[in-house]
Amino acid sequence: MDMQLAGKKIFISGSTQGIGYSVAAACAVEGAAVVLNGRHEQRVVEAVERLRASTPGAQVSGIAADFAAPEQVRALLEELGPVDVLVNNVGLFDVKPFVEVPDEEWLRYFDINVMSAVRLSRGVLDGMLANGWGRIIFIGTESAVDVPGDMVHYGATKAAGLALSNGLAKLTKGTGVTVNTVLGGPTYSDGVASTVERIATAQGLSPQDLKSSLVRDTSLIQRFIEPCEIANLVTFLASPRSSATNGAAIRADGGVLPTTL
């Protein structure tokens, strides 16, 4: 199916690896001009070169910016200019007991997991509305609606992101602009893979055996989700073909969440 993304300009925050990179790759294949992002210039350059090599003829560029620094976000938006699609992907996550997370860490999580999307969306929404078309997509998580006890700080900030997405959608009423969230489940991203390999080595296990043991009993697909599977849904939501979907939180969680949610 042609996703009708040829000629569309798409910015994906936090996209030098993992889900963000997979989204960029999927959209590039569809003919979109994608703009990658990461904190470090060299990693952005390497990701751009990697995507160009894997998708000959793709329109790929990159902008480095640290979303913990508002002045860098302002500079990014100035360099970026108008976009057709914004994918709010950048975020922090970690497993840590609630009582061991200090105020400073809560504020850091809020600044990156929530305020990055606030600043980026604020920078592009008016242009989309004036143009009569646009897409803002939040890469969310099932942890936003079923907050893990060992990741309260993460789940709470992702819940705030879900609320932000829902509220922004109200501002697009009667236009060709949509705002949606993808609620991803346990995904075998680069960061997760590195953690699994490190723990497996420490415990004398094979990474594959440890990976299999970490699959939740509640998962209907009984495996980790691959980043490209999240990217497939995001690509649809980024396209003109998703015109009837707005203000939605769409699950790509592998059946982890209870069906009543």
C-alpha positions as CSV (number, residue, x, y, z in Angstrom):
1,M,0.0,0.0,0.0
2,D,1.3,3.4,-1.0
3,M,1.4,5.5,2.2
4,Q,1.4,8.7,0.2
5,L,4.4,10.1,2.2
6,A,6.4,11.1,-0.9
7,G,7.4,14.7,-0.4
8,K,6.4,14.9,3.2
9,K,9.0,16.2,5.7
10,I,9.2,14.2,8.9
11,F,11.2,14.9,12.1
12,I,11.8,12.1,14.6
13,S,13.3,13.0,17.9
14,G,15.8,10.6,19.5
15,S,16.2,8.6,16.2
16,T,19.8,7.5,15.9
17,Q,18.8,4.0,17.0
18,G,15.9,1.9,18.3
19,I,12.3,2.7,17.6
20,G,13.1,6.2,16.4
21,Y,15.5,5.0,13.8
22,S,13.1,2.3,12.7
23,V,10.4,4.9,12.2
24,A,12.8,7.0,10.1
25,A,13.8,4.0,8.0
26,A,10.1,3.0,7.3
27,C,9.2,6.6,6.3
28,A,12.2,7.0,4.1
29,V,11.3,3.8,2.2
30,E,7.9,5.5,1.6
31,G,9.6,8.5,0.0
32,A,9.5,10.9,2.9
33,A,12.3,13.4,3.6
34,V,13.3,12.3,7.2
35,V,15.3,14.4,9.7
36,L,17.1,12.3,12.3
37,N,18.0,13.6,15.8
38,G,20.3,12.6,18.7
39,R,22.3,14.3,21.4
40,H,25.7,13.8,19.8
41,E,26.7,15.2,16.4
42,Q,28.8,12.2,15.5
43,R,26.1,9.7,16.2
44,V,23.6,11.7,14.1
45,V,26.1,11.7,11.2
46,E,26.6,8.0,11.5
47,A,22.8,7.3,11.6
48,V,22.2,9.5,8.6
49,E,25.0,7.7,6.6
50,R,23.6,4.3,7.7
51,L,20.1,5.1,6.6
52,R,21.3,6.5,3.3
53,A,23.3,3.3,2.6
54,S,20.3,1.0,3.4
55,T,17.8,3.1,1.4
56,P,19.5,4.4,-1.7
57,G,18.0,7.7,-2.9
58,A,16.4,8.4,0.4
59,Q,16.2,12.0,1.5
60,V,17.9,11.9,5.0
61,S,19.4,14.7,7.1
62,G,20.0,15.1,10.8
63,I,20.2,17.7,13.6
64,A,21.9,17.2,16.9
65,A,20.3,18.6,20.0
66,D,20.0,17.7,23.7
67,F,16.4,17.9,24.9
68,A,17.5,18.6,28.4
69,A,18.7,22.0,27.1
70,P,15.8,24.3,26.0
71,E,18.2,26.6,24.1
72,Q,19.3,23.6,22.0
73,V,15.7,22.8,21.2
74,R,15.0,26.4,20.1
75,A,18.1,26.3,17.8
76,L,16.8,22.9,16.5
77,L,13.4,24.3,15.6
78,E,14.9,27.3,13.8
79,E,17.2,25.0,11.7
80,L,14.4,22.5,11.1
81,G,11.7,24.9,9.8
82,P,8.2,23.7,8.9
83,V,7.5,20.0,9.0
84,D,4.6,17.9,7.9
85,V,5.0,15.2,10.6
86,L,6.5,15.4,14.1
87,V,7.2,12.1,15.9
88,N,7.8,12.7,19.6
89,N,10.0,9.7,20.4
90,V,12.9,10.9,22.6
91,G,12.6,9.7,26.2
92,L,14.3,8.2,29.3
93,F,13.5,5.0,31.1
94,D,15.0,3.0,33.9
95,V,14.0,0.5,36.6
96,K,14.4,2.0,40.0
97,P,12.6,1.8,43.4
98,F,10.3,4.8,44.0
99,V,11.9,5.8,47.2
100,E,15.3,6.0,45.5
101,V,14.3,8.5,42.9
102,P,15.2,12.1,44.0
103,D,13.5,15.2,43.0
104,E,16.2,16.1,40.5
105,E,15.7,12.9,38.7
106,W,12.0,13.3,38.6
107,L,12.5,16.8,37.0
108,R,15.0,15.4,34.5
109,Y,12.5,12.7,33.4
110,F,9.7,15.3,33.2
111,D,11.9,17.7,31.2
112,I,12.9,15.1,28.6
113,N,9.8,12.8,28.5
114,V,7.2,15.6,28.6
115,M,8.7,19.0,27.9
116,S,10.6,17.8,24.8
117,A,7.2,17.1,23.3
118,V,5.7,20.3,24.6
119,R,8.5,22.4,23.0
120,L,8.6,20.6,19.7
121,S,4.8,20.5,19.3
122,R,4.5,24.1,20.2
123,G,7.1,24.9,17.6
124,V,5.3,23.1,14.7
125,L,1.6,23.0,15.5
126,D,0.7,26.5,14.2
127,G,2.5,25.9,10.9
128,M,0.5,22.6,10.5
129,L,-2.8,24.3,11.2
130,A,-2.0,27.2,8.8
131,N,-1.0,24.7,6.1
132,G,-4.2,22.7,6.7
133,W,-2.4,19.4,7.2
134,G,0.0,17.7,9.6
135,R,0.6,14.8,11.9
136,I,2.0,14.8,15.5
137,I,2.6,11.3,16.9
138,F,3.7,10.5,20.4
139,I,5.7,7.3,21.0
140,G,4.0,6.2,24.2
141,T,4.0,3.0,26.2
142,E,1.6,0.7,27.9
143,S,3.4,1.8,31.1
144,A,1.5,5.1,30.8
145,V,-1.8,3.4,31.6
146,D,-0.6,0.5,33.7
147,V,2.3,2.1,35.6
148,P,4.9,-0.4,36.8
149,G,5.7,-0.2,40.5
150,D,9.4,-0.3,39.8
151,M,9.2,2.5,37.2
152,V,6.8,5.0,38.7
153,H,8.8,8.0,37.6
154,Y,8.8,6.7,34.0
155,G,5.2,5.7,33.9
156,A,4.0,9.0,35.4
157,T,5.9,11.1,32.9
158,K,4.6,8.9,30.0
159,A,1.1,9.3,31.3
160,A,1.6,13.1,31.2
161,G,2.7,12.7,27.6
162,L,-0.5,10.8,26.8
163,A,-2.5,13.6,28.4
164,L,-0.6,16.1,26.3
165,S,-1.3,14.2,23.1
166,N,-5.0,14.0,23.9
167,G,-5.2,17.7,24.7
168,L,-3.4,18.8,21.6
169,A,-5.8,16.8,19.5
170,K,-8.6,19.0,20.7
171,L,-6.8,22.0,19.1
172,T,-7.0,20.4,15.7
173,K,-10.8,20.1,15.5
174,G,-12.1,20.5,12.0
175,T,-8.6,20.6,10.3
176,G,-6.4,18.2,8.4
177,V,-4.1,17.9,11.4
178,T,-4.1,14.9,13.7
179,V,-2.4,14.1,17.0
180,N,-2.2,10.5,18.2
181,T,-0.2,8.2,20.5
182,V,1.1,4.7,20.0
183,L,1.1,2.7,23.2
184,G,4.0,0.3,22.6
185,G,4.7,-2.8,24.7
186,P,8.0,-4.4,25.7
187,T,10.2,-3.7,22.6
188,Y,13.6,-5.2,21.9
189,S,15.3,-1.9,21.1
190,D,19.0,-1.4,21.0
191,G,19.0,-0.2,24.6
192,V,17.1,-3.2,25.8
193,A,19.3,-5.6,23.8
194,S,22.4,-4.1,25.4
195,T,21.0,-4.5,28.8
196,V,20.0,-8.1,28.2
197,E,23.5,-8.9,26.9
198,R,25.1,-7.3,29.9
199,I,23.0,-9.1,32.4
200,A,23.3,-12.4,30.5
201,T,27.1,-12.2,30.5
202,A,27.1,-11.5,34.2
203,Q,24.8,-14.4,34.9
204,G,26.6,-16.8,32.6
205,L,23.5,-17.2,30.3
206,S,23.0,-16.8,26.6
207,P,21.3,-13.5,25.7
208,Q,18.6,-15.5,23.8
209,D,17.7,-17.6,26.8
210,L,17.5,-14.5,29.1
211,K,15.5,-12.7,26.4
212,S,13.0,-15.5,26.3
213,S,12.7,-15.7,30.1
214,L,11.8,-12.0,30.3
215,V,8.6,-12.3,28.2
216,R,5.6,-11.5,30.3
217,D,2.9,-14.2,31.0
218,T,0.3,-11.6,30.0
219,S,1.8,-11.1,26.5
220,L,-0.5,-12.6,23.9
221,I,2.3,-12.7,21.3
222,Q,4.7,-14.3,23.8
223,R,7.8,-12.4,22.6
224,F,9.3,-9.0,22.5
225,I,8.1,-6.6,19.9
226,E,10.6,-5.6,17.3
227,P,11.1,-1.8,16.7
228,C,10.0,-2.2,13.1
229,E,6.6,-3.4,14.3
230,I,6.1,-0.1,16.2
231,A,7.4,1.8,13.1
232,N,4.8,0.1,10.8
233,L,2.0,1.6,12.9
234,V,3.7,5.0,13.2
235,T,4.2,5.1,9.4
236,F,0.4,4.6,8.9
237,L,-0.4,7.3,11.4
238,A,2.0,9.7,9.7
239,S,0.3,9.1,6.3
240,P,-2.7,10.8,4.7
241,R,-4.4,7.4,4.9
242,S,-4.9,7.8,8.7
243,S,-7.1,10.8,8.2
244,A,-10.0,9.5,10.3
245,T,-7.7,8.7,13.3
246,N,-7.3,11.6,15.7
247,G,-7.0,12.0,19.5
248,A,-6.4,8.2,19.8
249,A,-4.1,6.1,21.9
250,I,-3.5,3.1,19.7
251,R,-2.0,-0.1,21.2
252,A,1.0,-1.9,19.7
253,D,1.7,-3.7,23.0
254,G,1.5,-7.4,21.9
255,G,-1.5,-8.0,24.1
256,V,0.2,-7.0,27.4
257,L,-2.5,-4.6,28.5
258,P,-5.8,-6.0,29.8
259,T,-8.5,-5.9,27.1
260,T,-10.7,-3.8,29.4
261,L,-8.3,-0.8,29.1
